[in-house]
Amino acid sequence: MKNRAVVIGAGLGGVASAALLAFRGYDVTVFESNATVGGKMQELERDGYRFDTGPSLFTMPFLLEKLFSNCGESLSDYLQFDELKPLCRYFWKDGIRFDNYAEREKSMEEIRRFSPSDADAYSKFLDRAEEIYNKTADAFLFNPLYQLSDLKNLRFQDFLGIDAFSTVSDVVDDRFSSPHMRQFFKRFTTYNGSSPYLAPATLNVIPHVELNQGGYYVRGGMYRIAESLSKLAEKKGVQFRFNTRVESILVEGHKAVGVKTSKGEEFRSDALFANSDATETILKLLPSASVSTRKRESQEQIEPSCSGFVMMIGAEKRWDNLCHHNIFFSDDYEREFDDIFKRKVMPEDPTIYLANTSYTDPDHAPEGSSNLYILVNAPYMADHQDWDEIARSYSAFLIRELESRGLDGLSEAAEFVEVITPEHFYQKYGSNRGSIYGTSSNNRFAAFLRPRNALREVDNLYLTGGSTHPGGGIPLVIQSAFNAVELMDRS
Ligand SMILES: Cc1cc2nc3c(=O)[nH]c(=O)nc-3n(C[C@H](O)[C@H](O)[C@H](O)COP(=O)(O)OP(=O)(O)OC[C@H]3O[C@@H](n4cnc5c(N)ncnc54)[C@H](O)[C@@H]3O)c2cc1C
């Protein structure tokens, strides 16, 4: 008889793990509390408009390619993706506009228009980002980082050379003279939901991933990634049980042996993978006797990443100034992050990300119309917030803001507005306090505090997804599935 594996959650990390396990001969069942695969990666279709409700940028495609090849398949048979040109268009309130390309020289030409001295600095910074990547990736990303021997790829002299003791902001301020380029490079810290004023400058590696390796858009929309993973898993024999929440993990002695579902069934398993948020798994799904007080307290203290305030607008109008990815920067970036992480309120003067996928995929909106996806970094949930009230007032505010930033006539053109708040990310997907990238990296030890892909206190329980090592975002979540399977093999 085949060994049986159970996976809790059909987010990207869960489905990736399920496919890997099935390819290895396990009989795999995935329990998902919602009706679809993808977790925070979902899509919405309404009145002829189509939106991705979560991720919009695809990076490090080689990890998804590796997943498919590790399952005996080829990603290109499932998914097509293209590099966007420009990668992103940036707008500042003083009228400066910067089209950022993966072709370095083209970006430097753009920078010469508004800050000539920063053009060379741009190139040097990206070389430095690549250097940090080369020094850290094997030790911190492509590795479970579970035991001391996992650090064998990190040389001590390298550790001193990865800017772990300065903040992103300090290093960026040092390298660039214009406020525009400073703000531009600080923005990448938000890709893992952290503040550039608190996170270690090692995170300056992130621009390397997008600007040197490339940023991609998946033909037909990002949700095709979730769909392709689901097809892969099903082809390998994985069974999905949707609308079925796991209520608790069954533990005997120190060993996880199965799950109990919302339908009252008990499922025994030889291997248990949890793609549910690690904090929820540890504090709510495991029996309290299986988690030491120390572990419980340390888990409670880990700061989540920021969340997101999402607005989707079907608008009967097109704006020539927009391309696919657009960023409208705030005036005071430090104040914005103080609002998010210290005051835990929506930023008074936000940086607004706007994806307009109908620019690339014209059938995502009726002719002459736009599918505007708007994302503003938001605080994770705290007691003083009333998200119903914030959804009403802040969406009206964002429409006014966008009108003042060049989207004239937006409120009249809007056929509908859909809003997603941090509370939704908590209620629908169980993300710790509504965070969207797992844990924050707002201190230099964050990489070491993030939950690992196996729990030391409970045997046979493996953790995958953005709330575990190596962190949030599509590629790292896929990597978490490799890590979890590797730790299972080691045990
Ligand atoms: C607005 C937004 C924008 C983003 N932008 C980007 C981007 O541009 N690029 C990028 O790379 N990443 C981006 N991300 C991050 C990326 O979406 C996530 O890191 C990734 O999708 C998380 O995958 P995961 O495996 O952690 O699973 P999750 O998406 O967290 O899914 C976990 C699944 O487990 C299920 N579950 C939880 N508990 C239980 C239970 N007890 N029983 C059964 N099922 C359970 C949930 O319902 C859910 O389906 C964005 C995220 C958001 C929300």
The ligand as a Gaussian input file, in Angstrom:
#p B3LYP/6-31G(d) Opt

LIG

0 1
 C       -2.422000      41.551000      -2.521000
 C       -1.226000      40.665000      -2.689000
 C       -0.238000      40.980000      -3.602000
 C        0.860000      40.138000      -3.762000
 N        1.768000      40.425000      -4.742000
 C        2.727000      39.514000      -5.025000
 C        3.503000      39.639000      -6.214000
 O        3.297000      40.554000      -7.026000
 N        4.465000      38.705000      -6.450000
 C        4.678000      37.648000      -5.606000
 O        5.571000      36.819000      -5.874000
 N        3.929000      37.500000      -4.483000
 C        2.959000      38.380000      -4.191000
 N        2.134000      38.194000      -3.115000
 C        2.451000      37.129000      -2.154000
 C        1.976000      35.748000      -2.611000
 O        0.658000      35.827000      -3.061000
 C        2.047000      34.791000      -1.441000
 O        3.339000      34.793000      -0.862000
 C        1.711000      33.354000      -1.827000
 O        0.625000      33.288000      -2.713000
 C        1.390000      32.615000      -0.537000
 O        1.283000      31.238000      -0.777000
 P        1.165000      30.225000       0.431000
 O        1.664000      28.898000      -0.049000
 O        1.791000      30.780000       1.647000
 O       -0.374000      30.015000       0.652000
 P       -1.603000      30.983000       1.000000
 O       -1.894000      31.804000      -0.164000
 O       -1.426000      31.626000       2.313000
 O       -2.728000      29.876000       1.102000
 C       -2.894000      29.037000       2.212000
 C       -4.128000      28.201000       1.943000
 O       -4.369000      27.373000       3.076000
 C       -5.761000      27.375000       3.341000
 N       -5.943000      27.049000       4.763000
 C       -5.459000      27.759000       5.824000
 N       -5.806000      27.138000       6.972000
 C       -6.504000      26.032000       6.617000
 C       -7.114000      24.985000       7.356000
 N       -7.078000      24.952000       8.705000
 N       -7.757000      23.989000       6.684000
 C       -7.803000      23.990000       5.309000
 N       -7.248000      24.972000       4.568000
 C       -6.592000      25.965000       5.208000
 C       -6.221000      28.776000       3.006000
 O       -7.609000      28.828000       2.754000
 C       -5.389000      29.054000       1.745000
 O       -6.048000      28.635000       0.581000
 C        1.007000      38.996000      -2.948000
 C        0.018000      38.674000      -2.021000
 C       -1.107000      39.487000      -1.920000
 C       -2.203000      39.079000      -0.981000

